[in-house]
Amino acid sequence: MPNSVFAAFSSTEPLNPAPAVGKQTWDEFVRYWYHKQDGYPTPQAQVPVLLEETVQVHDPVQVSVLTVTLEPGAQGAPPHRHPGPVFGFVVEGDILFEMRGHAPRTYKQGEVFYEPYGCVHLLANNPSPFSRAIFVAILLGEPGQPILTPVQLQAGTNDPVDDTQSSCH
């Protein structure tokens, strides 16, 4: 990056320590540096919002970040609940995802999903017989509690035997 702070470290010209003299913070130094280089470079980043949800959480909250890799045709965990909401991002492949009360949906690479607190998560499978699927899950929960609790379903249904907190909104 020409005319950047980083260019100074790869330049063939001798370094001049003068620009940092008298600067109290990194921000002051960077502003001084770019002022001497005719201003900040034009921003190149785009930051689209992929998902926003309002959630209620307990205090304190444990945040767990997991990478789940499903080989071709693999099934994820059996029906279960999490102790808080789950946010996910499909890194590679497709994920066939189903929560109780919702139709199954396939999430593709680059898509995000949200699983509200208390939902019974029925499926997170890789529908491809040829390629693996990877997703990152961010779980919010209670410190010291398991991040996944298996749920036993009533025979022939998607209804839990213990029907407490099983609805998904």
Secondary structure, 3 states (H helix, E strand, C coil): CCCCCCHHHHCCCCCCCHHHCCCCCHHHHHHHHHHHCCCCCCCCCCCCCCCCCCCCCCCCCEEEEEEEEECCCCCCCCCEECCCCEEEEEEECEEEEEECCCCCEEEECCCEEEECCCCCEEEEECCCCCCCEEEEEEEEECCCCCCCEECCECCCCCCECCCCCCCCC
